[in-house]
Amino acid sequence: MRAVVTGATSGIGEAIATRLAERATVVLVGRDNARLDAAARRIERAAPGADLVLEKADLALVKEVRALAERLPRADVVISNAAVITDLHDHTAEGRQTLLATNHLAPYLLLRLLAEAADRPARFVIVGADPVALAGAPVDLDDLEAHNLWLPDPDLLPFAAYGRTKNMNAMVGYELARRFPGITVNAAHPGIIGGTGLGRHAKGALRELGERLGRTAPGPEVGADTPVWLATSSEVDGRTGGFYVDRVLTPTAEHTTDRARCARLWRESAQLVGISGE
């Protein structure tokens, strides 16, 4: 078995890769060679004899996502885990908002390209977030970069926008499952997990919130459980288009499952990355 894991150099992604390395060749995707090498050493210590392939790619850049998709060998499992929380004014060299580009456009483009190129059944797993908490954070399809998002404490805006991108992940998962029936596509909430480094650039109230949660939250190995189960268990053979929490199929908000909204997000995303929306 060959598995691809994005965001594999720390946190939940590294924990997922470590678990998978016990049974598969694992392709670690990260944006920094030094961090890839360090993660590989840690995984090899935890899983002696691990067969690892290191792939450097900055998923905030469309051109690098395209190049990654072209050079990846066919995989049996693809786990989309990479995500960031950044200031809404941070933009990539391609002019896209970093948060939207990394958290939404990258998995949309990578998974779509890999699905289109697939020549055998595969399992795609998208690491999402709490569907209960996100029920009140519908994606504004007219404002994907959350320019019009407002909160009394502006320090919390990046976290609110991050939540919207996680709802986008769920919507893309449902649309992928409908469009590519030969591939199983499911999403999972890993839980509130500490040690992910997700909020390392946070400030003010958001930093305080992250530090408070981090003191009591379980570690990344707990967050890896449901994604790895979806990727490998015979219990979910043939299941697709689902969202799971603690291995339990869980409904998400109607605004994430509405077919017209999902199809529109698909088309809008296609336009942003320069491919067909059909």
C-alpha positions in Angstrom: 0.0 0.0 0.0 1.2 3.5 -0.8 -0.2 6.5 1.2 0.3 10.2 0.7 0.0 12.5 3.8 0.0 16.3 3.5 1.2 18.4 6.4 3.2 15.4 7.6 6.1 17.2 9.3 4.3 17.8 12.7 1.2 17.4 14.7 -1.7 15.2 13.5 -0.1 14.7 10.0 3.1 13.3 11.5 1.1 11.1 13.8 -1.0 9.8 10.9 2.1 9.1 8.9 3.7 7.3 11.8 0.7 5.0 12.1 0.5 4.3 8.4 4.3 3.6 8.2 3.7 0.4 10.1 1.9 -1.0 7.1 2.5 1.2 4.0 5.0 3.2 2.0 4.3 6.7 3.1 4.8 9.8 1.1 5.4 12.7 3.5 4.4 16.1 2.0 5.8 19.3 3.6 7.1 22.7 2.5 10.5 22.6 4.1 13.3 20.0 3.5 14.8 20.3 7.0 11.4 19.7 8.7 10.8 16.8 6.3 14.1 15.2 7.2 13.5 15.7 10.9 10.0 14.2 10.7 11.3 11.2 8.8 13.9 10.5 11.5 11.2 10.6 14.2 8.9 8.4 12.2 11.7 5.9 11.5 12.5 5.7 15.3 8.8 5.1 16.0 8.3 2.6 13.1 11.7 0.9 12.5 12.1 -0.1 8.8 9.6 2.5 7.7 9.5 3.1 3.9 9.3 6.9 3.5 9.3 9.1 0.5 9.8 12.9 1.1 8.1 15.4 -1.2 8.7 19.1 -0.7 5.8 21.3 -1.9 4.4 24.6 -0.7 0.7 23.9 -0.9 -0.1 27.6 -0.7 1.1 27.9 -4.3 -1.1 26.5 -7.1 1.9 25.8 -9.3 3.5 23.6 -6.6 0.3 21.7 -6.0 0.0 21.0 -9.7 3.7 19.9 -9.9 3.2 17.7 -6.8 0.1 16.0 -8.4 2.0 15.3 -11.6 5.0 13.7 -9.9 3.2 11.6 -7.3 2.9 8.0 -8.1 -0.5 6.4 -7.9 -1.6 6.0 -4.3 -4.0 3.8 -2.5 -4.6 6.4 0.2 -4.4 10.1 0.2 -4.9 12.0 3.5 -5.3 15.8 3.1 -4.3 17.2 6.5 -2.2 20.4 5.9 -3.8 23.6 7.3 -2.7 26.9 8.7 -4.2 29.8 10.7 -2.7 33.0 9.3 -3.6 36.7 9.2 -6.3 37.4 6.6 -4.0 39.9 5.0 -1.2 37.4 4.4 -1.0 36.6 0.6 1.1 34.2 -1.4 3.5 35.1 -4.2 0.6 34.2 -6.6 -1.6 36.8 -5.0 -4.0 34.5 -3.2 -4.9 34.7 0.5 -2.5 32.3 2.3 -5.2 30.8 4.5 -7.7 30.1 1.7 -5.0 28.9 -0.6 -3.5 26.4 1.9 -6.6 25.2 3.6 -9.1 25.0 0.7 -7.6 25.6 -2.7 -4.7 23.1 -2.2 -6.8 20.1 -1.1 -9.4 21.0 -3.8 -6.8 21.0 -6.5 -4.6 18.2 -5.3 -7.5 15.7 -4.6 -9.2 16.6 -7.8 -6.1 16.1 -9.9 -5.3 12.8 -8.2 -8.9 11.6 -8.6 -8.9 12.5 -12.3 -5.6 10.6 -12.8 -6.6 7.6 -10.7 -6.5 4.2 -12.5 -7.6 2.1 -9.6 -9.8 2.4 -6.4 -8.3 4.6 -3.7 -9.3 6.1 -0.4 -9.2 9.9 0.1 -9.5 11.2 3.7 -9.9 14.9 4.5 -9.0 16.1 8.0 -11.8 18.5 8.9 -13.0 20.1 12.1 -15.9 20.0 14.6 -19.2 19.9 12.6 -21.2 21.0 15.6 -19.1 24.1 16.2 -19.0 24.9 12.5 -22.7 24.6 11.9 -22.9 28.3 12.7 -20.1 29.3 10.3 -21.5 28.9 6.8 -19.2 29.6 3.9 -20.0 32.9 2.2 -19.8 31.9 -1.4 -19.6 35.5 -2.5 -16.7 36.2 -0.1 -14.4 33.1 0.1 -11.5 35.2 1.5 -13.8 36.4 4.3 -13.2 40.1 3.6 -16.6 40.9 5.1 -16.2 38.7 8.2 -16.5 40.8 11.4 -16.0 40.0 15.0 -15.8 42.3 18.1 -12.2 41.0 18.7 -10.3 41.2 15.4 -7.6 38.8 16.9 -10.2 36.0 16.5 -10.9 36.7 12.8 -8.2 34.2 11.5 -9.8 31.4 13.6 -13.3 32.2 12.3 -12.0 32.3 8.7 -10.2 29.0 9.4 -13.5 27.5 10.4 -15.0 28.5 7.2 -12.3 26.8 5.3 -12.9 23.6 7.2 -16.5 23.8 6.1 -15.2 24.2 2.6 -13.2 21.0 3.1 -16.4 19.1 4.0 -18.2 20.5 1.0 -15.4 19.5 -1.4 -15.4 16.0 0.1 -19.1 15.6 -0.6 -18.7 16.9 -4.2 -15.6 14.7 -4.8 -17.6 11.7 -3.6 -20.4 12.5 -6.0 -18.1 13.1 -9.0 -15.7 10.2 -8.5 -17.6 7.1 -7.5 -14.5 4.9 -8.1 -12.8 6.5 -5.1 -14.0 6.6 -1.5 -13.9 10.1 -0.1 -14.6 10.8 3.6 -13.8 13.5 6.1 -13.0 13.3 9.8 -12.9 15.6 12.8 -9.8 14.6 14.7 -10.9 16.3 18.0 -9.5 19.2 19.8 -5.9 18.3 19.8 -2.8 19.9 21.4 0.7 20.0 20.0 -0.4 20.7 16.4 1.4 24.0 16.0 -1.7 25.3 14.1 -1.9 28.5 16.1 1.8 29.3 16.3 1.3 32.6 14.5 -1.8 33.6 16.6 -1.8 36.7 18.8 -3.9 38.2 21.5 -7.1 36.4 22.4 -6.6 33.7 19.8 -3.2 32.8 21.3 -4.6 32.7 24.8 -7.4 30.4 23.6 -4.9 28.1 21.9 -2.7 27.9 24.9 -5.6 27.2 27.2 -6.9 24.4 25.0 -3.4 23.0 24.5 -2.9 22.5 28.2 -5.8 19.9 28.5 -6.2 18.5 25.0 -4.9 15.1 24.0 -1.9 14.8 21.7 -1.7 14.3 18.0 -1.7 10.5 18.2 -5.4 10.7 19.4 -6.2 13.0 16.5 -4.7 10.5 14.1 -7.1 7.7 15.0 -10.2 8.3 12.9 -8.3 9.4 9.8 -6.1 6.3 9.9 -9.2 4.1 10.5 -10.9 5.6 7.5 -7.8 5.1 5.4 -7.2 1.4 6.3 -10.1 -0.3 8.0 -12.2 -3.0 6.3 -15.2 -1.6 8.3 -15.5 1.3 5.9 -14.9 -0.6 2.6 -17.0 1.1 0.0 -18.3 3.8 2.2 -18.0 7.3 0.7 -19.3 10.8 1.1 -19.3 10.7 4.9 -18.1 12.8 7.8 -16.8 10.9 10.9 -16.2 11.9 14.5 -14.6 9.3 16.8 -15.2 6.7 14.0 -19.0 7.5 14.0 -20.7 8.7 10.9 -21.9 12.2 11.8 -24.2 14.7 10.0 -22.8 18.1 9.1 -24.8 21.3 8.7 -27.2 21.6 5.8 -25.2 24.5 4.4 -22.3 22.1 3.9 -24.4 19.3 2.2 -26.6 21.4 -0.1 -25.8 20.2 -3.6 -26.2 23.6 -5.2 -23.8 25.2 -2.7 -21.3 22.4 -3.1 -21.4 22.6 -6.9 -21.0 26.4 -6.8 -18.0 26.2 -4.5 -16.5 23.6 -6.9 -16.9 26.0 -9.8 -15.6 29.1 -7.9 -12.6 27.1 -6.7 -11.9 25.9 -10.2 -11.8 29.4 -11.5 -9.4 30.5 -8.7 -6.9 27.7 -9.6 -7.4 28.0 -13.4 -9.1 24.8 -14.3 -12.5 23.7 -15.7 -15.4 24.0 -13.3 -17.2 21.1 -14.9 
